[in-house]
Amino acid sequence: MELSQVIDWSREAIRLSLQLGGPLLAVALVTGLLIGIVQTLTQLHEPVVGMVPRLVMVLLVFLAILPWLVGHWVEFETTLIQSIPNLI
């Protein structure tokens, strides 16, 4: 296996992980910011109040985009496995 192939597959794996994890992290960030603003306005600084809505929103978005996530992941793995004979 050549070094360029290792670099290409590593780059593709990192790009895929950012692509698959990005939407969930963005939802957690936006929800956290909104809950933080509400907590500041109401002066209610309870950690559970900030964590539960964030967890619920990430779970809902995860369930909504699960087919898309699995499709991209399977496509990447299929391509990776099919390229194994070319590496030998």
C-alpha positions, 0 to 999 in steps of 0.5 A: 500500500502506498503512502498516498493511498493511506493519506487519501483514505485518511482524508476521506475518513476525516471528511466523512466524520465531520460531514456525519457529525457536523449536523448533530454538533451544530444542533447541540450548539444552537440549542445550547446557545438558545437555552443559555440565553433563556437561562440568563434572562430568567436567572435560572442556572440549573445544569439539567435545564440546559442539558435535557433540551439539548439531548432531546434536540440532538436525538430528534435530529439524529432520528430524522437524518439517520437514513442519510447518515447510514447511506453515506457511511455504507457508501464509504465502507463499500468503496473502501472494501471494494478497493482492497483487491487493488491494494494487494 
